[in-house]
Amino acid sequence: MNLRGPIVDVGDVRTVSTQYGDRDCCSVTIRPEDGAADPVSVTLWGSWTETAAHAEIGMELLVTDAEADEYRGETTYSTTGDSAVVLEPDFLVDVTGIRSWVQCPRMYYLNKLSGIPLNYPVVKGTIVHEVFGDLLRGVDLEESIADRVAEAGLELGILGYDATEVVEEVRRNAAAIDGWLAQGTLTDGDDWRSEYTLISPTYGLKGRADALRRGMPVELKTGKNTNRDPRFQDKIQAACYALLLAEHDEQPDTGTLLYTKNTALDRSEATGDLSPAKEFSIGDGLLEFVVRTRNELAAMEWHALNGTGDQPGIPTGYEADATCQYCFEQDTCMVVSGRLNQESKAGQIGAPLPAEEREYVDRFYRAIEAERRETHAEYRKLWEQSPAERADDDRALIDLDPVDEVELDGGRWRLEARKPGNPVSKLREGDIALASDGDPVAGDAELGRIRSIGETVVVETDEPVPLRRLDVYPSEISVDRMLTAVHDAILKGDERRKDVLFDRRDPAFSGPEREWIGNNEAQNAAVNLSTTAEDLALIHGPPGTGKTYTIARAIEALVGDGDRVLLAAFTNRAVDNALEAVRAGSDGEIDTDIVRVGTETGVRGDMQDVRLRERGDPTDRARELESADVVAATTAACGSRVLREQSFDVALVDEASQLTEPSTLAAISLADRFVLVGDHEQLPPVVRAENDLQRSLFERLVETYPEASVMLDRQYRMSQRIQAFASREFYDGALRPATGTVAGQSVADLVDDPDDLPPELRDDVTLLDPDGTREGNRNVREAKRVAAIVDAYVDAGVDPDDIGVIAPFRAQVAEIGRRTDVTVDTVDRFQGSSKPVIVVSLVAAGDLDGPIFEDHRRINVALTRAKQALVLVGDREALSSDPFYARMVEWADR
Ligand SMILES: Nc1ncnc2c1ncn2[C@@H]1O[C@H](COP(=O)(O)OP(=O)(O)OP(=O)(O)O)[C@@H](O)[C@H]1O
């Protein structure tokens, strides 16, 4: 049986004599059933006592195949020969993490902190891996090499490599793969699978195996190894995949490492075993060792969040017996230890950073690690929730009907399935998602990119799977990138920049004020702040105040002054909107060289012509990026290997109030100066954990340096009547219509005769109470009423494209969506857009429970999307029970 629960006591290790001789054991007490059951004692035998040494009260413990002993009416448990003991099974350790951990725990920490920079071995390694996958899929060797090198054109170009030399080198590496595949060992019956995504709920592990051959893991290494045996850390990595496969009831007993550089060695000079393929056997002892090592790592990570004392959970290197003087990372390790004043086996170089900077790194390190755990909780839902629960949560499309499966050029697959009942989900075109046969964890599953999603869903994968279910796949990329952004900004960042960030120096401005915008003083001041800033400028733009317009003018001004500008925003949509305004504004007068960095599916159609292609001749690709005056990308892309290598005079970041502080750092660290544009009275950063990540750098800086900020106070969107409430509640009454025309708009402008509208819809702002009841996240009666309101506007002559509906929950969005053809969406997805008529379905009935009510900033967004007519639909009595909403009701009823 399996036992699991939080640890309430850890005993001492003792030695007892048994019929097999003296054996170590240790008793650990846990409370099964998530801590609800009575405590039970589990005795961990033999080498599992090493795991007990890392166990602490409060950690979660899982013991598989435990055996029960009854003694004097009391049941105790102990491990058996088949048991595995797993600490903190919910912490999903990545296989590559274990690999670096066995080399040295501190290396694991350093890799996590600084990320993988753009360098030639990494890029070449990726190409060789891709070629390996292609060969397994039967692609011709030369074709694959040419294709994969071209695909890496941009990265190679930035590194200063040309295609011919890379092709040569990849060919030498690929020879090892090709030769090995051609050996007699490969028969038709060989069953191959490349790039296999695996997750193990039992062992708390996840990873992506390079390949499986007859169910056995094969790992590719682009280095050399002239010993007979695979390197220790490589064996551990392959053994991890064996453990992950155990979750699929497979029992691999052999692992293969393929050292591709061995074939490229000069046989007359090199000595040792030059054969590239090295096999080793995977026994129980090795697998248990892997689990124990994973436990050490998970325990260290637990300490990072829950431990006490100075810098808990930061490895020192003493945990392992690695020798620092042979380590490639020795210098980095010493510098990081020196800067952060960390104890380390390698020692320290340099003076520590000021205490407040170290405290900052510490605080954000913990916040980001807490967010990582929340991401792991998302993975957990893959197996803890039933398919129906996942679907209800909008995290999966289930019961799909596979209709097509086509092999594409290059051996990839295009899978298509019908979606019965047209369900809603968070899945979007361009997302990476987990396609499976119905069971994404124990069944057949493949990561793939969603190509289209409509009546059917189309996914592209490396291997075919029967497409019966498609799940949102949580990713740790944003968490990883936040860590490297903190590292780059604080450990490697510019001193002057840090002085401003840490409130040690006021932002400076210099140079003449010029007239950029004649009809809007605040906008003109914002452009002047941007051009004269020596450190930073902050543009606070409430709804409809011309943020995008101002950004475009600021970029023109900066480029005109000779600056190279990075234009970043949280969403692709904002990046493309700003770019559109820049391109429209210059009317070809300024010859601005613009490049949009993003994926084909992420970048809007009308910006594809300036999208930077990664594929092609390295020199051309790199030149296109490096010569651009304006580079536009999402802030997530700013943390990519390619953009981390770029530098700019100014970084201009839109939607900055929706970004966590580390995500903002990722963009601004690439430039000498920065301009943040946002509105902290609208949606805050979306994070799962409750901590410092919830507050944007924009908001912090606006409060610290009000003199470096300007608020755009004239809005070009809403009628006077509509804007009144938001202006008073959120902007101290400072927000005003930009012109009389804007102020005087009304619903009458949208119809031939206002009398065609029902009387209750003739005012610009209305509250209607349909008297519905809420069931879960929907309110059917209210949904019907909303659809009827939309119909009434359409019947009176309003163009359906001019009407938008906002609802707080996706379930209600779906409920309304079934009854109308106009755009229906959540608040979060409506931020940044507007419509002449907006109907808001508040759903709440009886009480004010739900995301729209939790945070007044959401309501601000919902109420400020409409230009001429705003209809609120909800329970008047419930709303009146809260002072803020009571004021809203009063305004709507006026
Ligand atoms: N100074 C100006 N003179 C004339 N029109 C302007 C000016 N500033 C903005 N506008 C117009 O006002 C409208 C709203 O501007 P814009 O789209 O830039 O708003 P925004 O603040 O980005 O909106 P959101 O709140 O959605 O982010 C646009 O049609 C824009 O052309």
The ligand as an SDF file (V2000), in Angstrom:
LIG
                    3D

 31 33  0  0  0  0  0  0  0  0999 V2000
   -3.8040   63.9820  -29.1650 N   0  0  0  0  0  0  0  0  0  0  0  0
   -4.7400   63.3570  -29.8580 C   0  0  0  0  0  0  0  0  0  0  0  0
   -5.3870   63.9870  -30.8470 N   0  0  0  0  0  0  0  0  0  0  0  0
   -6.3380   63.3670  -31.5450 C   0  0  0  0  0  0  0  0  0  0  0  0
   -6.7220   62.1100  -31.3310 N   0  0  0  0  0  0  0  0  0  0  0  0
   -6.1190   61.4310  -30.3630 C   0  0  0  0  0  0  0  0  0  0  0  0
   -5.0980   62.0110  -29.5680 C   0  0  0  0  0  0  0  0  0  0  0  0
   -4.7020   61.1000  -28.6670 N   0  0  0  0  0  0  0  0  0  0  0  0
   -5.4390   60.0020  -28.8870 C   0  0  0  0  0  0  0  0  0  0  0  0
   -6.2940   60.1860  -29.8920 N   0  0  0  0  0  0  0  0  0  0  0  0
   -7.2680   59.2220  -30.3880 C   0  0  0  0  0  0  0  0  0  0  0  0
   -7.9790   58.6890  -29.3250 O   0  0  0  0  0  0  0  0  0  0  0  0
   -8.2840   57.3090  -29.5160 C   0  0  0  0  0  0  0  0  0  0  0  0
   -7.7850   56.5040  -28.3260 C   0  0  0  0  0  0  0  0  0  0  0  0
   -6.3870   56.5330  -28.3160 O   0  0  0  0  0  0  0  0  0  0  0  0
   -5.5000   55.2690  -28.0420 P   0  0  0  0  0  0  0  0  0  0  0  0
   -5.9770   54.1160  -28.8240 O   0  0  0  0  0  0  0  0  0  0  0  0
   -4.1140   55.6930  -28.1570 O   0  0  0  0  0  0  0  0  0  0  0  0
   -5.9490   55.0540  -26.5260 O   0  0  0  0  0  0  0  0  0  0  0  0
   -5.3370   54.1500  -25.4020 P   0  0  0  0  0  0  0  0  0  0  0  0
   -5.1020   54.9820  -24.2150 O   0  0  0  0  0  0  0  0  0  0  0  0
   -4.2140   53.3750  -25.9510 O   0  0  0  0  0  0  0  0  0  0  0  0
   -6.5410   53.2150  -25.0810 O   0  0  0  0  0  0  0  0  0  0  0  0
   -6.5810   51.9940  -24.0540 P   0  0  0  0  0  0  0  0  0  0  0  0
   -7.1830   52.5080  -22.8240 O   0  0  0  0  0  0  0  0  0  0  0  0
   -7.4830   51.0620  -24.7720 O   0  0  0  0  0  0  0  0  0  0  0  0
   -5.1880   51.5080  -23.8880 O   0  0  0  0  0  0  0  0  0  0  0  0
   -7.6220   56.9470  -30.8210 C   0  0  0  0  0  0  0  0  0  0  0  0
   -8.5710   56.9680  -31.8330 O   0  0  0  0  0  0  0  0  0  0  0  0
   -6.5890   58.0410  -31.0220 C   0  0  0  0  0  0  0  0  0  0  0  0
   -6.3010   58.2830  -32.3880 O   0  0  0  0  0  0  0  0  0  0  0  0
  1  2  1  0
  2  3  1  0
  2  7  2  0
  3  4  2  0
  4  5  1  0
  5  6  2  0
  6  7  1  0
  6 10  1  0
  7  8  1  0
  8  9  2  0
  9 10  1  0
 10 11  1  0
 11 12  1  0
 11 30  1  0
 12 13  1  0
 13 14  1  0
 13 28  1  0
 14 15  1  0
 15 16  1  0
 16 17  2  0
 16 18  1  0
 16 19  1  0
 19 20  1  0
 20 21  2  0
 20 22  1  0
 20 23  1  0
 23 24  1  0
 24 25  2  0
 24 26  1  0
 24 27  1  0
 28 29  1  0
 28 30  1  0
 30 31  1  0
M  END
$$$$
